[in-house]
């Protein structure tokens, strides 16, 4: 019997899913784990993999909207006869793609390929009509889009309606695909009174800075720092990680990375995905702190097969509250005296932040353009002292071993956000620590990191 490929449920309130693009053609061989197709919801883009080995047949068209749990294709074993897709009366209750229009699956609009292209295909049409390659413009076809530009049907529709050039966007989907959320974010930015970055700093170009330490054995460890910090902040805990290969990535407008103009969290996450993809790591452990924790979670949601273990330290993205006054104070400080009070709010024991530490931190923030770029980023990600992105659904989806580390005296992001985590996520709550546990007690945090990486 062929194996059905069903539309998965990736959000709690999701009832249907739309096929954005197929990665495997009709009749092509697939192996277990082969990426089959992409779907998109309001909260995430997701790549769906094959759970069996064989040959793919009876695909529903790209752009079709299919109820959760219903088949979108079938995988036939080597030598198995390919006939019509199994009927609606099968033991599993699965409804074949040929009957999708009768059960709530919505075909693409006329002229966009698939069953609605005016070909006369109906729910009773032969299965071959469903699995056949859809008619429509190619990547360099009638729509005149640039060769190589990848975008979902929803993104193309929204951009066309708004008169927006897709070539000006950076996609947040798999392989840099532009999604509907990317277009909506750009349109919202255009309508919002967000100060132009050019008013405070001159945007630069280039990729994010990556520094490496060690070439030892074992899986690499990728470290993502928090807002207004840099890769040097990991030094105290790195000393406890042995000879594991370590890669540190500086966020835009942080450390050695360029002063990039970022317009949304989705755009920031796309930059981080591009950086990770260029590193070409087959498998790695991922650790993120604060804003870096939010980016680590977004990576785990879209690159799950490559991340062996995930550690989130006081991550953003699990609730709306954040101490906006602390962020604004750090960005505005031009002298050690004005920076010190805000840095001391990051820790539970203020004695850890010495005057020398403050002077060194201020020396790294002496560039007015860097401070302006970080202030602009804070205004976009945390407008009015609120986290403008929500990754709780992503945390529900991640399947790799995951742990959250948090200080219960955190004055920046409430530690109780950790309580939204599903039961399979390990929680480590330290009553005597603040927002930067890995700086306050590296000797206590490093063993947890090593344990999660074993």
C-alpha positions as CSV (number, residue, x, y, z in Angstrom):
1,X,0.0,0.0,0.0
2,X,1.3,3.5,-0.8
3,X,2.1,5.8,2.2
4,X,0.1,9.0,2.4
5,X,1.8,12.3,2.9
6,X,-0.5,14.5,5.0
7,X,-0.9,18.2,5.7
8,X,0.7,18.6,9.2
9,X,-0.6,20.8,12.0
10,X,2.1,23.2,13.0
11,X,0.0,25.8,14.9
12,X,-2.6,25.2,17.6
13,X,-5.2,27.2,15.7
14,X,-4.4,25.9,12.3
15,X,-7.2,24.2,10.3
16,X,-5.8,24.2,6.8
17,X,-2.4,24.6,5.2
18,X,-1.3,26.0,1.8
19,X,1.3,24.2,-0.3
20,X,3.8,26.9,-1.2
21,X,6.2,24.9,-3.3
22,X,7.1,21.2,-4.0
23,X,10.8,20.3,-3.8
24,X,10.2,16.9,-5.4
25,X,8.6,16.3,-8.9
26,X,5.9,13.9,-9.8
27,X,7.2,10.4,-9.9
28,X,10.6,11.3,-8.4
29,X,12.3,9.0,-5.9
30,X,12.4,10.2,-2.2
31,X,14.2,8.9,0.9
32,X,13.2,9.2,4.5
33,X,14.0,12.8,5.5
34,X,13.9,14.2,2.0
35,X,12.3,17.7,2.0
36,X,9.0,17.3,0.1
37,X,7.2,20.7,0.2
38,X,7.0,24.0,2.1
39,X,3.9,25.3,3.9
40,X,3.3,28.7,5.5
41,X,1.2,29.9,8.4
42,X,0.9,33.3,9.9
43,X,3.6,32.3,12.4
44,X,6.1,30.2,10.5
45,X,7.3,28.7,7.3
46,X,8.0,25.0,7.5
47,X,9.7,22.4,5.4
48,X,7.9,19.0,5.4
49,X,10.0,15.9,5.0
50,X,9.3,12.4,3.7
51,X,8.6,9.7,6.3
52,X,9.0,6.8,3.9
53,X,11.1,5.8,0.9
54,X,9.8,5.4,-2.6
55,X,8.4,7.4,-5.5
56,X,6.1,10.5,-5.0
57,X,2.8,10.5,-6.9
58,X,-0.6,12.3,-6.9
59,X,0.7,15.7,-5.6
60,X,-1.9,18.4,-5.0
61,X,-1.1,21.6,-6.9
62,X,1.2,24.3,-5.5
63,X,-1.0,26.9,-3.9
64,X,-3.7,24.5,-2.9
65,X,-5.1,24.9,0.6
66,X,-5.7,21.5,2.2
67,X,-7.4,20.6,5.5
68,X,-5.1,19.4,8.3
69,X,-4.5,15.7,8.3
70,X,-5.6,15.2,4.7
71,X,-3.3,13.7,2.0
72,X,-1.3,16.0,-0.3
73,X,0.5,13.2,-2.1
74,X,1.3,9.5,-1.8
75,X,4.7,7.6,-1.7
76,X,4.8,4.3,-3.6
77,X,7.4,1.6,-2.9
78,X,9.8,0.4,-5.5
79,X,7.9,-1.8,-8.0
80,X,4.5,-1.0,-6.6
81,X,1.9,-0.4,-9.2
82,X,0.7,3.2,-9.4
83,X,-3.0,3.6,-9.8
84,X,-5.5,6.1,-8.7
85,X,-4.9,7.5,-5.2
86,X,-6.5,5.4,-2.4
87,X,-10.2,6.3,-2.1
88,X,-11.9,8.3,0.6
89,X,-13.2,5.1,2.2
90,X,-9.8,3.9,3.2
91,X,-9.3,2.5,6.7
92,X,-7.5,5.7,7.8
93,X,-10.3,7.9,6.7
94,X,-7.8,9.8,4.5
95,X,-9.3,11.8,1.6
96,X,-7.4,11.6,-1.7
97,X,-6.2,14.7,-3.4
98,X,-8.6,14.1,-6.2
99,X,-11.5,14.7,-3.8
100,X,-9.9,17.7,-2.1
101,X,-12.2,20.3,-3.6
102,X,-15.2,18.4,-2.3
103,X,-13.8,18.3,1.3
104,X,-12.7,21.9,1.7
105,X,-9.3,22.0,-0.1
106,X,-9.2,25.3,-2.0
107,X,-7.5,25.1,-5.4
108,X,-5.4,28.1,-6.6
109,X,-7.2,31.0,-8.2
110,X,-7.8,30.9,-11.9
111,X,-4.7,31.6,-13.9
112,X,-2.3,30.7,-11.0
113,X,-1.8,27.1,-12.0
114,X,-3.3,23.8,-10.8
115,X,-6.9,22.9,-10.8
116,X,-8.1,26.5,-11.2
117,X,-6.2,27.2,-14.4
118,X,-9.2,26.9,-16.6
119,X,-8.2,23.4,-17.7
120,X,-11.5,21.9,-16.7
121,X,-10.0,19.7,-13.9
122,X,-12.6,18.8,-11.3
123,X,-12.8,16.7,-8.2
124,X,-13.6,13.7,-10.3
125,X,-10.7,14.2,-12.7
126,X,-8.1,11.5,-13.2
127,X,-5.3,11.5,-10.6
128,X,-2.7,12.1,-13.3
129,X,-4.2,15.6,-13.7
130,X,-3.5,16.4,-10.1
131,X,0.0,15.1,-10.1
132,X,1.0,16.6,-13.4
133,X,3.3,19.7,-13.4
134,X,1.2,22.8,-13.1
135,X,0.8,25.2,-15.9
136,X,1.9,28.8,-15.3
137,X,4.7,31.2,-15.6
138,X,8.2,30.0,-14.8
139,X,10.9,31.8,-12.8
140,X,11.6,33.9,-15.8
141,X,8.1,33.8,-17.2
142,X,5.2,36.1,-18.0
143,X,5.3,37.8,-14.6
144,X,8.8,39.2,-15.5
145,X,10.2,38.4,-12.1
146,X,14.0,38.1,-11.8
147,X,15.6,34.7,-12.4
148,X,16.4,33.0,-9.1
149,X,14.0,35.1,-7.0
150,X,12.1,32.8,-4.7
151,X,8.7,33.9,-3.3
152,X,5.5,32.2,-2.3
153,X,2.3,32.7,-4.2
154,X,0.9,34.8,-1.3
155,X,3.9,37.0,-1.3
156,X,3.7,37.6,-5.0
157,X,0.0,38.4,-4.7
158,X,0.5,40.9,-1.8
159,X,3.4,42.5,-3.6
160,X,1.5,42.9,-6.8
161,X,-1.5,44.4,-5.1
162,X,0.8,46.9,-3.2
163,X,3.0,47.7,-6.2
164,X,6.0,46.5,-4.2
165,X,9.2,45.2,-5.9
166,X,10.0,41.7,-4.5
167,X,13.6,42.2,-5.4
168,X,13.9,44.8,-2.6
169,X,13.0,42.2,0.1
170,X,15.0,39.6,1.9
171,X,13.1,36.4,2.4
172,X,12.7,34.7,5.8
173,X,11.6,31.4,4.4
174,X,13.6,28.3,3.6
175,X,16.4,29.0,1.2
176,X,15.7,32.7,1.4
177,X,12.2,32.4,0.0
178,X,10.1,35.6,0.3
179,X,6.9,34.9,2.2
180,X,3.7,36.8,2.7
181,X,4.9,37.8,6.2
182,X,7.9,39.5,4.7
183,X,5.7,41.5,2.4
184,X,3.3,42.4,5.2
185,X,6.2,43.5,7.4
186,X,7.6,45.8,4.7
187,X,4.2,47.3,4.1
188,X,3.6,47.8,7.9
189,X,7.1,49.5,8.2
190,X,6.3,51.8,5.3
191,X,3.0,52.9,7.0
192,X,4.5,53.2,10.5
193,X,6.3,56.3,11.8
194,X,9.6,54.5,12.4
195,X,12.5,56.9,12.2
196,X,14.7,56.3,9.2
197,X,18.0,54.7,10.1
198,X,19.7,57.2,7.9
199,X,18.8,59.9,10.4
200,X,21.0,58.4,13.1
201,X,23.5,56.2,11.3
202,X,24.7,55.4,7.8
203,X,23.7,51.8,7.0
204,X,26.5,49.5,5.8
205,X,26.6,46.4,3.7
206,X,28.2,43.0,4.3
207,X,27.6,39.8,6.1
208,X,27.6,39.2,9.9
209,X,30.9,38.7,11.6
210,X,31.7,35.1,12.6
211,X,34.7,34.3,14.8
212,X,35.9,30.8,15.6
213,X,37.8,29.2,18.4
214,X,39.4,25.8,18.5
215,X,39.4,22.9,16.0
216,X,38.8,20.1,18.5
217,X,36.6,17.1,18.0
218,X,32.9,16.9,18.5
219,X,30.0,18.9,17.2
220,X,30.6,22.7,16.8
221,X,28.9,25.0,19.2
222,X,27.3,28.2,17.8
223,X,26.8,31.1,20.2
224,X,24.4,34.1,19.6
225,X,24.7,37.0,22.0
226,X,22.1,39.4,23.3
227,X,21.1,42.9,22.4
228,X,23.7,45.6,23.0
229,X,26.3,42.9,23.7
230,X,28.8,41.2,21.5
231,X,30.6,37.8,21.0
232,X,33.2,38.6,23.7
233,X,30.4,38.2,26.3
234,X,30.7,34.4,25.9
235,X,34.4,34.4,27.1
236,X,33.6,33.4,30.7
237,X,31.6,30.4,29.8
238,X,33.8,29.3,26.9
239,X,36.6,28.6,29.3
240,X,34.5,25.7,30.7
241,X,33.5,24.1,27.3
242,X,36.8,22.3,26.7
243,X,38.2,22.0,23.2
244,X,34.8,21.9,21.3
245,X,34.9,24.0,18.1
246,X,33.1,27.2,18.9
247,X,31.6,29.8,16.4
248,X,30.4,33.1,17.6
249,X,28.1,35.3,15.5
250,X,27.8,39.1,16.1
251,X,24.3,40.5,15.5
252,X,23.9,43.4,13.0
253,X,25.3,46.7,14.5
254,X,27.0,44.7,17.3
255,X,30.6,43.7,17.7
256,X,32.4,43.4,14.4
257,X,29.2,43.1,12.3
258,X,28.3,46.0,9.9
259,X,25.6,48.6,10.8
260,X,22.9,46.9,8.8
261,X,19.4,48.5,8.6
262,X,17.0,45.8,9.8
263,X,13.2,46.4,9.4
264,X,11.7,43.5,11.3
265,X,12.5,40.5,13.4
266,X,11.7,38.3,10.4
267,X,14.4,40.2,8.4
268,X,16.8,39.8,11.3
269,X,16.1,36.1,11.6
270,X,16.7,35.7,7.8
271,X,20.1,37.4,8.1
272,X,21.0,34.9,10.8
273,X,19.7,32.0,8.7
274,X,21.8,33.1,5.7
275,X,24.9,33.3,8.0
276,X,24.3,29.8,9.3
277,X,23.7,28.4,5.9
278,X,27.0,29.9,4.6
279,X,28.8,28.1,7.4
280,X,27.7,24.8,5.9
281,X,27.6,23.0,9.2
282,X,26.1,19.5,8.9
283,X,25.1,19.5,12.6
284,X,25.8,21.8,15.5
285,X,24.7,22.7,19.0
286,X,23.1,26.2,19.3
287,X,23.1,28.5,22.4
288,X,21.5,31.9,22.4
289,X,21.0,34.6,25.1
290,X,18.2,37.2,25.2
291,X,17.6,38.5,21.6
292,X,20.2,35.8,20.5
293,X,17.9,33.3,22.3
294,X,15.0,34.4,20.2
295,X,17.1,34.1,17.0
296,X,18.3,30.7,18.1
297,X,14.7,29.5,18.6
298,X,13.7,30.9,15.1
299,X,16.7,29.0,13.6
300,X,15.6,25.8,15.4
301,X,12.2,26.2,14.0
302,X,13.4,26.5,10.4
303,X,16.6,24.4,10.4
304,X,15.6,21.6,12.8
305,X,17.6,18.8,11.1
306,X,20.9,20.6,11.6
307,X,20.6,21.6,15.3
308,X,21.4,18.7,17.6
309,X,20.7,20.6,20.9
310,X,19.2,24.0,21.7
311,X,20.0,26.1,24.8
312,X,18.1,29.3,25.4
313,X,19.4,31.7,28.2
314,X,16.8,34.3,29.3
315,X,15.4,34.3,25.7
316,X,13.2,37.0,24.2
317,X,10.1,36.0,22.2
318,X,8.2,34.1,24.9
319,X,6.0,37.0,26.1
320,X,5.4,40.7,25.5
321,X,7.1,42.3,28.5
322,X,10.6,43.7,28.4
323,X,12.3,46.6,30.3
324,X,12.3,49.2,27.5
325,X,13.9,51.8,29.8
326,X,17.0,49.6,30.3
327,X,17.4,49.1,26.5
328,X,16.9,52.8,25.8
329,X,19.3,53.8,28.7
330,X,22.1,51.5,27.3
331,X,21.6,52.9,23.8
332,X,21.6,56.5,24.9
333,X,24.6,56.3,27.3
334,X,27.6,58.3,26.1
335,X,29.6,58.1,29.3
336,X,30.6,55.4,31.8
337,X,28.6,57.2,34.5
338,X,25.4,57.1,32.5
339,X,26.0,53.5,31.3
340,X,26.8,52.0,34.7
341,X,23.3,52.0,36.3
342,X,21.8,50.2,33.3
343,X,24.5,47.6,33.2
344,X,24.0,46.9,36.9
345,X,20.4,46.1,36.3
346,X,21.4,43.1,34.1
347,X,22.8,41.3,37.2
348,X,21.4,40.3,40.6
349,X,24.6,41.2,42.4
350,X,25.6,44.7,41.3
351,X,29.2,44.2,42.6
352,X,29.8,42.0,39.6
353,X,29.8,45.2,37.4
354,X,32.9,47.0,38.5
355,X,33.8,50.5,37.3
356,X,36.5,49.0,35.2
357,X,34.0,46.7,33.5
358,X,31.8,49.7,32.8
359,X,34.7,51.7,31.3
360,X,35.6,48.8,29.0
361,X,32.0,48.4,27.9
362,X,31.7,52.1,27.2
363,X,34.9,51.9,25.1
364,X,33.2,49.3,22.9
365,X,30.3,51.6,22.5
366,X,32.2,54.8,21.8
367,X,31.0,55.0,18.2
368,X,27.9,57.2,18.0
369,X,26.7,55.5,14.8
370,X,26.8,52.1,16.5
371,X,24.7,53.4,19.4
372,X,22.2,55.0,16.9
373,X,22.0,51.8,14.9
374,X,21.3,49.8,18.1
375,X,18.7,52.3,19.2
376,X,17.0,52.0,15.8
377,X,17.0,48.2,16.1
378,X,15.5,48.4,19.6
379,X,12.7,50.7,18.3
380,X,11.8,48.1,15.7
381,X,12.0,45.0,17.8
382,X,10.8,46.4,21.1
383,X,8.5,49.4,20.2
384,X,7.1,51.1,23.3
385,X,8.9,48.6,25.5
386,X,7.0,45.6,24.1
387,X,8.5,42.6,22.3
388,X,7.1,42.8,18.8
389,X,7.5,39.1,18.0
390,X,6.1,36.0,19.5
391,X,8.0,32.6,19.3
392,X,5.9,30.6,21.7
393,X,4.4,28.5,18.8
394,X,7.9,27.9,17.6
395,X,8.9,26.6,21.0
396,X,6.0,24.2,20.9
397,X,7.2,22.8,17.6
398,X,10.9,22.3,18.2
399,X,11.8,18.6,18.7
400,X,15.5,18.6,19.5
401,X,16.7,18.4,23.1
402,X,16.0,21.9,24.4
403,X,16.7,23.6,27.7
404,X,15.9,27.1,29.1
405,X,18.2,28.8,31.6
406,X,16.9,31.8,33.5
407,X,17.7,33.9,36.6
408,X,14.7,34.6,38.8
409,X,16.0,38.0,39.5
410,X,16.0,39.0,35.9
411,X,15.0,42.7,35.7
412,X,14.9,42.9,31.9
413,X,12.7,40.0,30.7
414,X,10.4,38.3,33.3
415,X,11.6,34.8,34.1
416,X,8.0,33.6,34.3
417,X,8.0,33.6,30.4
418,X,9.9,30.3,30.8
419,X,6.7,28.7,32.2
420,X,5.1,28.9,28.8
421,X,7.5,26.1,27.6
422,X,6.1,22.7,26.9
423,X,6.8,19.9,29.3
424,X,9.6,18.3,27.2
425,X,11.7,21.4,27.6
426,X,14.1,21.3,30.6
427,X,13.9,24.4,32.8
428,X,16.8,25.6,35.0
429,X,15.7,28.5,37.2
430,X,18.4,30.2,39.4
431,X,16.9,32.2,42.3
432,X,20.1,34.2,42.8
433,X,20.9,35.2,39.2
434,X,19.7,38.0,36.9
435,X,19.5,38.5,33.1
436,X,23.0,37.2,32.3
437,X,23.4,33.9,34.1
438,X,26.4,32.9,31.9
439,X,28.3,36.0,33.0
440,X,27.2,35.9,36.7
441,X,27.9,32.2,37.3
442,X,29.7,30.7,34.3
443,X,30.8,27.8,36.5
444,X,27.2,26.8,37.2
445,X,25.9,27.4,33.6
446,X,28.7,25.7,31.7
447,X,27.9,22.2,33.1
448,X,24.3,22.6,31.8
449,X,25.6,23.5,28.4
450,X,27.9,20.5,28.3
451,X,25.1,18.3,29.5
452,X,22.8,19.5,26.7
453,X,25.5,19.0,24.2
454,X,26.4,15.4,25.1
